[in-house]
Amino acid sequence: MLPDFAPAGNGAGGGNPFRDSAGARSSKGGKGSGIVRADRVTAAVELVTHFDRTSQLSEAYRDLRASILLSASADRSPKSLLFTSSLKGEGKTATCVNLAITMAQANEKVLVVDCDLGNPHIHRIFGLTSANGVSTFLSGTSTNSLPLIQFSPEYRLFVFPAGRIPPNPPELIGSMRMRKCLAALAQHFDHILIDGPPLLSSVDARILASFVDGVVLVIKGKTTKKAVGRSRRLLRDAHARILGTMLNNVDPRVSGLNDSSKHHWTAAGDAAKSSDTAGRPCIVH
């Protein structure tokens, strides 16, 4: 039974500064259930790992899962992972949710957290409601009337949606409440995958990077080296542990990579062996 992480508060009845996230749909569930169950949906992002498990791309995501889990420290694999990018539209959300699905398919208890509070997408992808979520909890305005963590039986994973769009995302993300929330969630899930905002458009991602066990930087093939370099410096300044980079939407005929996949995982451990866009060696899917 999952705990209800929502604190007692004034509810959404009066003086609520939040905006509803566009496109949210109500999900099935009831008071006191601890879980809201989602209907079957048509996802906004191509969830290839669910709908086409035998494809080359699905296999690439499973390889990515293995690579991340093998990037363990001496005592344990990274439990909380932040997915971010330099700019909007580089594929961080798709990478996050597809990796989460592969972990759930391996019978792991997985939670996806939408911390892109200004531009939330996770609830739409999984067909869930976002009336309450991360922002509701962090602001202290949530009540126990609607569980904040939702379950999708189709994808066999849990989702903590962003909630309504707040006027002050950095203040909420940077609060001690956020840090304590992640610590509490880590007691109940095998893996916590966080979809964060882009690094160059928000300070939120840098804050989150300092809270988690590891960061995956997603890079679209057309993103400039200057933007990637700046993102890496920001992560280093935040003392983040960069597990590696996901080079996304790459034409191997142009890039010189030796396979037909458009997705390439670049591990963080052997940086000296490579001089690619991310400055790290490719483990090719």
C-alpha positions as a Markdown table, in Angstrom:
| # | Residue | x | y | z |
|---|---|---|---|---|
| 1 | Met | 0.0 | 0.0 | 0.0 |
| 2 | Leu | 1.5 | 3.3 | -1.1 |
| 3 | Pro | 1.5 | 6.1 | 1.4 |
| 4 | Asp | -0.5 | 9.3 | 0.7 |
| 5 | Phe | 2.2 | 11.9 | 0.3 |
| 6 | Ala | -0.3 | 14.8 | 0.3 |
| 7 | Pro | -0.2 | 17.0 | 3.4 |
| 8 | Ala | -3.3 | 18.4 | 4.9 |
| 9 | Gly | -4.1 | 21.8 | 3.5 |
| 10 | Asn | -6.8 | 24.1 | 2.2 |
| 11 | Gly | -7.5 | 22.2 | -1.0 |
| 12 | Ala | -8.1 | 23.8 | -4.3 |
| 13 | Gly | -11.2 | 25.6 | -3.2 |
| 14 | Gly | -10.1 | 29.2 | -2.9 |
| 15 | Gly | -7.3 | 31.5 | -4.0 |
| 16 | Asn | -5.6 | 28.8 | -6.0 |
| 17 | Pro | -2.7 | 30.3 | -8.0 |
| 18 | Phe | -2.3 | 27.3 | -10.3 |
| 19 | Arg | -3.3 | 26.7 | -13.9 |
| 20 | Asp | -4.7 | 23.4 | -15.1 |
| 21 | Ser | -2.4 | 21.5 | -17.4 |
| 22 | Ala | -3.9 | 21.3 | -20.8 |
| 23 | Gly | -5.2 | 18.0 | -22.0 |
| 24 | Ala | -5.5 | 16.2 | -18.7 |
| 25 | Arg | -8.2 | 13.6 | -18.5 |
| 26 | Ser | -9.9 | 12.2 | -15.4 |
| 27 | Ser | -8.8 | 8.7 | -14.4 |
| 28 | Lys | -10.6 | 6.1 | -12.5 |
| 29 | Gly | -10.2 | 5.7 | -8.8 |
| 30 | Gly | -11.7 | 6.7 | -5.5 |
| 31 | Lys | -11.0 | 8.2 | -2.2 |
| 32 | Gly | -8.8 | 6.2 | 0.1 |
| 33 | Ser | -7.6 | 3.8 | -2.6 |
| 34 | Gly | -4.0 | 5.1 | -2.5 |
| 35 | Ile | -3.9 | 4.6 | -6.3 |
| 36 | Val | -5.7 | 6.1 | -9.3 |
| 37 | Arg | -6.0 | 3.7 | -12.2 |
| 38 | Ala | -5.7 | 5.0 | -15.7 |
| 39 | Asp | -7.7 | 4.0 | -18.8 |
| 40 | Arg | -6.1 | 2.6 | -21.9 |
| 41 | Val | -4.9 | 5.6 | -24.0 |
| 42 | Thr | -3.2 | 6.5 | -27.3 |
| 43 | Ala | 0.1 | 8.0 | -26.1 |
| 44 | Ala | 1.3 | 11.4 | -27.1 |
| 45 | Val | 4.9 | 10.1 | -27.4 |
| 46 | Glu | 5.7 | 7.0 | -29.4 |
| 47 | Leu | 5.9 | 4.3 | -26.7 |
| 48 | Val | 7.7 | 1.8 | -28.8 |
| 49 | Thr | 8.8 | -0.3 | -25.9 |
| 50 | His | 5.2 | -1.1 | -25.1 |
| 51 | Phe | 3.6 | -1.3 | -28.5 |
| 52 | Asp | 6.4 | -3.0 | -30.5 |
| 53 | Arg | 8.6 | -4.9 | -28.0 |
| 54 | Thr | 10.5 | -6.8 | -30.7 |
| 55 | Ser | 11.7 | -3.8 | -32.6 |
| 56 | Gln | 15.3 | -2.7 | -32.9 |
| 57 | Leu | 14.4 | 0.5 | -31.0 |
| 58 | Ser | 12.9 | -1.4 | -28.1 |
| 59 | Glu | 16.0 | -3.5 | -27.9 |
| 60 | Ala | 18.0 | -0.3 | -27.8 |
| 61 | Tyr | 16.1 | 0.9 | -24.8 |
| 62 | Arg | 16.6 | -2.4 | -23.1 |
| 63 | Asp | 20.3 | -2.0 | -23.7 |
| 64 | Leu | 20.1 | 1.5 | -22.3 |
| 65 | Arg | 18.4 | 0.1 | -19.2 |
| 66 | Ala | 21.3 | -2.4 | -18.7 |
| 67 | Ser | 23.9 | 0.2 | -19.3 |
| 68 | Ile | 22.4 | 2.5 | -16.6 |
| 69 | Leu | 22.0 | -0.2 | -14.1 |
| 70 | Leu | 25.5 | -1.4 | -14.6 |
| 71 | Ser | 26.8 | 2.1 | -13.9 |
| 72 | Ala | 26.5 | 1.1 | -10.2 |
| 73 | Ser | 28.7 | 2.4 | -7.5 |
| 74 | Ala | 30.3 | -0.1 | -5.2 |
| 75 | Asp | 27.2 | -0.6 | -3.1 |
| 76 | Arg | 24.1 | -0.1 | -5.4 |
| 77 | Ser | 22.7 | 0.9 | -8.8 |
| 78 | Pro | 21.4 | 4.4 | -9.2 |
| 79 | Lys | 17.8 | 4.5 | -8.0 |
| 80 | Ser | 16.7 | 8.1 | -8.8 |
| 81 | Leu | 17.5 | 9.3 | -12.3 |
| 82 | Leu | 17.0 | 12.7 | -13.9 |
| 83 | Phe | 16.4 | 13.0 | -17.6 |
| 84 | Thr | 17.2 | 16.4 | -19.1 |
| 85 | Ser | 18.5 | 18.0 | -22.2 |
| 86 | Ser | 20.0 | 21.3 | -23.3 |
| 87 | Leu | 16.9 | 22.5 | -25.2 |
| 88 | Lys | 13.2 | 21.6 | -25.7 |
| 89 | Gly | 12.3 | 18.9 | -28.2 |
| 90 | Glu | 15.5 | 16.7 | -27.9 |
| 91 | Gly | 13.6 | 13.6 | -26.7 |
| 92 | Lys | 14.2 | 13.5 | -23.0 |
| 93 | Thr | 10.6 | 12.7 | -22.2 |
| 94 | Ala | 10.4 | 9.9 | -24.7 |
| 95 | Thr | 13.7 | 8.5 | -23.4 |
| 96 | Cys | 12.4 | 8.7 | -19.8 |
| 97 | Val | 9.0 | 7.0 | -20.3 |
| 98 | Asn | 10.4 | 4.3 | -22.7 |
| 99 | Leu | 13.1 | 3.4 | -20.2 |
| 100 | Ala | 10.6 | 3.3 | -17.4 |
| 101 | Ile | 8.4 | 0.9 | -19.4 |
| 102 | Thr | 11.4 | -1.5 | -20.0 |
| 103 | Met | 12.1 | -1.4 | -16.2 |
| 104 | Ala | 8.5 | -2.2 | -15.4 |
| 105 | Gln | 8.5 | -5.0 | -17.9 |
| 106 | Ala | 11.4 | -6.5 | -15.9 |
| 107 | Asn | 9.1 | -6.6 | -12.9 |
| 108 | Glu | 10.6 | -3.6 | -11.2 |
| 109 | Lys | 8.4 | -1.2 | -9.2 |
| 110 | Val | 8.9 | 2.0 | -11.2 |
| 111 | Leu | 7.8 | 5.6 | -10.5 |
| 112 | Val | 7.8 | 8.3 | -13.2 |
| 113 | Val | 7.9 | 11.8 | -11.8 |
| 114 | Asp | 7.0 | 14.8 | -13.9 |
| 115 | Cys | 9.1 | 17.7 | -12.6 |
| 116 | Asp | 8.9 | 19.8 | -15.8 |
| 117 | Leu | 6.3 | 21.9 | -13.9 |
| 118 | Gly | 6.1 | 24.6 | -16.5 |
| 119 | Asn | 5.5 | 22.3 | -19.4 |
| 120 | Pro | 4.2 | 19.0 | -18.1 |
| 121 | His | 3.6 | 16.0 | -20.5 |
| 122 | Ile | 3.8 | 12.8 | -18.5 |
| 123 | His | 0.1 | 12.7 | -17.5 |
| 124 | Arg | -1.0 | 13.0 | -21.2 |
| 125 | Ile | 1.3 | 10.3 | -22.3 |
| 126 | Phe | -0.1 | 7.8 | -19.9 |
| 127 | Gly | -3.7 | 9.1 | -20.0 |
| 128 | Leu | -3.8 | 10.3 | -16.4 |
| 129 | Thr | -5.2 | 13.3 | -14.7 |
| 130 | Ser | -2.9 | 16.2 | -13.5 |
| 131 | Ala | -5.2 | 18.1 | -11.3 |
| 132 | Asn | -3.0 | 17.1 | -8.4 |
| 133 | Gly | 0.6 | 16.2 | -8.4 |
| 134 | Val | 4.1 | 17.4 | -7.6 |
| 135 | Ser | 3.2 | 21.1 | -7.5 |
| 136 | Thr | 0.2 | 20.4 | -5.3 |
| 137 | Phe | 2.4 | 18.6 | -2.8 |
| 138 | Leu | 5.3 | 21.0 | -2.8 |
| 139 | Ser | 3.0 | 24.0 | -2.3 |
| 140 | Gly | 1.3 | 22.4 | 0.6 |
| 141 | Thr | -2.1 | 23.0 | -0.9 |
| 142 | Ser | -3.0 | 19.4 | -1.5 |
| 143 | Thr | -5.5 | 17.4 | 0.6 |
| 144 | Asn | -6.0 | 13.7 | 1.2 |
| 145 | Ser | -9.1 | 13.6 | -1.0 |
| 146 | Leu | -7.3 | 12.5 | -4.2 |
| 147 | Pro | -4.2 | 10.3 | -4.2 |
| 148 | Leu | -1.3 | 12.0 | -5.9 |
| 149 | Ile | 0.5 | 8.9 | -7.1 |
| 150 | Gln | -1.4 | 7.2 | -9.9 |
| 151 | Phe | -1.0 | 3.7 | -11.4 |
| 152 | Ser | -1.3 | 2.7 | -15.0 |
| 153 | Pro | -2.2 | -1.0 | -15.3 |
| 154 | Glu | -1.5 | -1.0 | -19.0 |
| 155 | Tyr | 2.1 | 0.1 | -18.6 |
| 156 | Arg | 2.5 | -1.5 | -15.1 |
| 157 | Leu | 4.1 | 1.5 | -13.6 |
| 158 | Phe | 3.3 | 4.4 | -11.2 |
| 159 | Val | 3.2 | 8.1 | -12.2 |
| 160 | Phe | 3.5 | 11.2 | -10.0 |
| 161 | Pro | 2.2 | 13.9 | -12.4 |
| 162 | Ala | 3.3 | 17.5 | -12.3 |
| 163 | Gly | 0.0 | 18.9 | -11.1 |
| 164 | Arg | -1.3 | 22.3 | -12.0 |
| 165 | Ile | 1.3 | 24.7 | -13.4 |
| 166 | Pro | 2.6 | 26.9 | -10.6 |
| 167 | Pro | 3.8 | 30.5 | -10.8 |
| 168 | Asn | 7.1 | 29.7 | -9.1 |
| 169 | Pro | 8.5 | 26.3 | -10.2 |
| 170 | Pro | 12.2 | 27.0 | -9.1 |
| 171 | Glu | 11.1 | 27.9 | -5.6 |
| 172 | Leu | 9.1 | 24.6 | -5.3 |
| 173 | Ile | 11.7 | 22.4 | -6.9 |
| 174 | Gly | 14.5 | 23.9 | -4.8 |
| 175 | Ser | 12.6 | 23.5 | -1.5 |
| 176 | Met | 13.6 | 21.0 | 1.3 |
| 177 | Arg | 10.1 | 19.5 | 0.7 |
| 178 | Met | 11.3 | 18.3 | -2.7 |
| 179 | Arg | 14.4 | 16.7 | -1.4 |
| 180 | Lys | 12.5 | 15.0 | 1.4 |
| 181 | Cys | 9.8 | 13.9 | -1.0 |
| 182 | Leu | 12.4 | 12.1 | -3.2 |
| 183 | Ala | 13.9 | 10.5 | -0.1 |
| 184 | Ala | 10.5 | 9.2 | 1.0 |
| 185 | Leu | 9.6 | 7.9 | -2.5 |
| 186 | Ala | 12.9 | 6.0 | -2.6 |
| 187 | Gln | 11.7 | 3.8 | 0.3 |
| 188 | His | 8.8 | 2.5 | -1.8 |
| 189 | Phe | 10.1 | 2.1 | -5.4 |
| 190 | Asp | 12.9 | 0.2 | -7.1 |
| 191 | His | 13.4 | 3.0 | -9.6 |
| 192 | Ile | 12.4 | 6.7 | -9.7 |
| 193 | Leu | 12.7 | 8.3 | -13.2 |
| 194 | Ile | 12.3 | 12.1 | -13.3 |
| 195 | Asp | 11.4 | 14.0 | -16.4 |
| 196 | Gly | 13.0 | 17.5 | -15.8 |
| 197 | Pro | 13.0 | 20.7 | -17.8 |
| 198 | Pro | 15.7 | 21.6 | -20.3 |
| 199 | Leu | 18.9 | 22.9 | -18.6 |
| 200 | Leu | 19.3 | 26.0 | -20.7 |
| 201 | Ser | 15.8 | 27.3 | -20.1 |
| 202 | Ser | 15.3 | 26.6 | -16.4 |
| 203 | Val | 17.3 | 26.5 | -13.2 |
| 204 | Asp | 15.0 | 23.6 | -12.1 |
| 205 | Ala | 17.0 | 20.9 | -13.8 |
| 206 | Arg | 20.3 | 22.0 | -12.1 |
| 207 | Ile | 18.5 | 21.9 | -8.7 |
| 208 | Leu | 17.1 | 18.4 | -9.4 |
| 209 | Ala | 20.5 | 17.2 | -10.6 |
| 210 | Ser | 21.9 | 17.8 | -7.2 |
| 211 | Phe | 19.1 | 15.7 | -5.6 |
| 212 | Val | 19.3 | 12.5 | -7.6 |
| 213 | Asp | 21.6 | 9.5 | -7.9 |
| 214 | Gly | 22.4 | 10.1 | -11.6 |
| 215 | Val | 21.6 | 12.3 | -14.6 |
| 216 | Val | 21.0 | 11.2 | -18.2 |
| 217 | Leu | 21.6 | 14.0 | -20.7 |
| 218 | Val | 19.6 | 13.6 | -23.9 |
| 219 | Ile | 21.1 | 15.2 | -27.0 |
| 220 | Lys | 19.4 | 15.6 | -30.3 |
| 221 | Gly | 21.7 | 15.1 | -33.3 |
| 222 | Lys | 21.3 | 18.7 | -34.5 |
| 223 | Thr | 22.0 | 20.3 | -31.1 |
| 224 | Thr | 25.1 | 22.5 | -31.2 |
| 225 | Lys | 28.3 | 21.5 | -29.4 |
| 226 | Lys | 28.2 | 24.9 | -27.7 |
| 227 | Ala | 24.8 | 24.1 | -26.1 |
| 228 | Val | 25.9 | 20.7 | -25.0 |
| 229 | Gly | 29.1 | 22.0 | -23.6 |
| 230 | Arg | 27.2 | 24.6 | -21.6 |
| 231 | Ser | 24.8 | 22.0 | -20.3 |
| 232 | Arg | 27.6 | 19.8 | -19.1 |
| 233 | Arg | 29.3 | 22.7 | -17.3 |
| 234 | Leu | 26.0 | 23.5 | -15.6 |
| 235 | Leu | 25.7 | 19.9 | -14.4 |
| 236 | Arg | 29.3 | 19.8 | -13.2 |
| 237 | Asp | 28.7 | 23.1 | -11.3 |
| 238 | Ala | 25.7 | 21.4 | -9.6 |
| 239 | His | 28.0 | 18.5 | -8.6 |
| 240 | Ala | 25.7 | 16.1 | -10.6 |
| 241 | Arg | 26.7 | 12.6 | -11.3 |
| 242 | Ile | 26.3 | 12.3 | -15.1 |
| 243 | Leu | 25.8 | 8.7 | -15.9 |
| 244 | Gly | 26.0 | 9.3 | -19.6 |
| 245 | Thr | 24.3 | 10.9 | -22.6 |
| 246 | Met | 21.7 | 9.6 | -25.0 |
| 247 | Leu | 22.4 | 10.8 | -28.6 |
| 248 | Asn | 19.0 | 10.9 | -30.2 |
| 249 | Asn | 17.8 | 11.2 | -33.8 |
| 250 | Val | 21.1 | 10.7 | -35.4 |
| 251 | Asp | 21.7 | 9.7 | -39.0 |
| 252 | Pro | 24.5 | 7.1 | -38.8 |
| 253 | Arg | 25.4 | 7.8 | -42.5 |
| 254 | Val | 26.4 | 11.3 | -41.5 |
| 255 | Ser | 27.6 | 10.7 | -37.9 |
| 256 | Gly | 30.0 | 7.8 | -38.8 |
| 257 | Leu | 28.4 | 5.5 | -36.3 |
| 258 | Asn | 28.4 | 1.9 | -37.5 |
| 259 | Asp | 24.8 | 0.8 | -37.2 |
| 260 | Ser | 21.3 | 1.8 | -38.4 |
| 261 | Ser | 19.9 | 2.9 | -35.0 |
| 262 | Lys | 19.1 | 6.6 | -34.5 |
| 263 | His | 19.7 | 6.3 | -30.7 |
| 264 | His | 23.1 | 5.9 | -29.1 |
| 265 | Trp | 24.0 | 5.7 | -25.4 |
| 266 | Thr | 27.2 | 7.3 | -24.4 |
| 267 | Ala | 28.6 | 6.0 | -21.1 |
| 268 | Ala | 30.2 | 8.5 | -18.7 |
| 269 | Gly | 33.1 | 6.3 | -17.5 |
| 270 | Asp | 35.5 | 6.3 | -20.5 |
| 271 | Ala | 35.4 | 10.0 | -21.4 |
| 272 | Ala | 39.1 | 10.0 | -22.4 |
| 273 | Lys | 38.5 | 7.5 | -25.2 |
| 274 | Ser | 36.2 | 9.6 | -27.3 |
| 275 | Ser | 35.7 | 13.1 | -28.8 |
| 276 | Asp | 32.1 | 12.8 | -29.9 |
| 277 | Thr | 29.5 | 15.5 | -29.4 |
| 278 | Ala | 29.0 | 14.7 | -25.7 |
| 279 | Gly | 32.8 | 14.1 | -25.2 |
| 280 | Arg | 32.1 | 10.5 | -24.2 |
| 281 | Pro | 32.4 | 7.1 | -25.8 |
| 282 | Cys | 29.4 | 5.5 | -27.5 |
| 283 | Ile | 28.0 | 2.2 | -26.5 |
| 284 | Val | 26.0 | 1.6 | -29.7 |
| 285 | His | 22.6 | 0.1 | -29.5 |
